[in-house]
Amino acid sequence: MFEKQDLVSIANMAMPFGKYQGSPLINLPEEYLLWFAKKGWPEGKLGGLLQLTLEIKINGLESVIEPLKK
């Protein structure tokens, strides 16, 4: 289960490390998220947000996130 704040976080939180450091989570390529799905999600809140981001992208729901961007 996720909270409304999780969607706001996906829209505005920057990836804290790696190739896409600084990019909002919603802007991460689906291929990058699928790589995490295979290799293992980061621990804690970030891992959960990345999993939710992948689900949003797989289901074509990015338009739900757009109005939440700051």
Secondary structure, DSSP 4 states (H G I P E B T S, - for coil): ---HHHHHHHHHPBP-SSTTTTSBGGGS-HHHHHHHHHH-PPSHHHHHHHHHHHHHHHTT-HHHHGGG--
